[in-house]
């Protein structure tokens, strides 16, 4: 069962380096009957990652999306960009355990995937773990409350 309210779509976006991974994740989501809104890009042509990270983060920030998925080559650019938004906790994940911990301890609401460094099956497994892991609250809530909006 998802830790997120999936009555809302998931916001997804990537730059050119993450395009192929994004397209495969969209198929994965569709096959799981999970709705999403694709904020681009639409090809492997070179683009600027903030142009896609900002709309994903805005959709999550405004509660128009259950959570976000951002993909670029290293995931650093999209994570840095998304984390400029209020109440966004975008986390770079490269293995399942990291995806789970970012949810359990940090209540991350955007998963950032480094397409150049993870296999597609790992991206799918991380997404599943991220989606299905609940925030633990408690002492972790106290820590999150110390992060300015």
Secondary structure, DSSP 8 states (H G I E B T S, - for coil): --SS-TTS-EEEEE-GGGHHHHHHHHHHHHHTT--EEE----SSS---THHHHHHHHHHHHTTSSS-EEEEESSSHHHHHHHTTSTT--EEEESSHHHHHHHHHTT--SEEEEETTTS-HHHHHHHHHHHHH-----THHHHHHTTS--
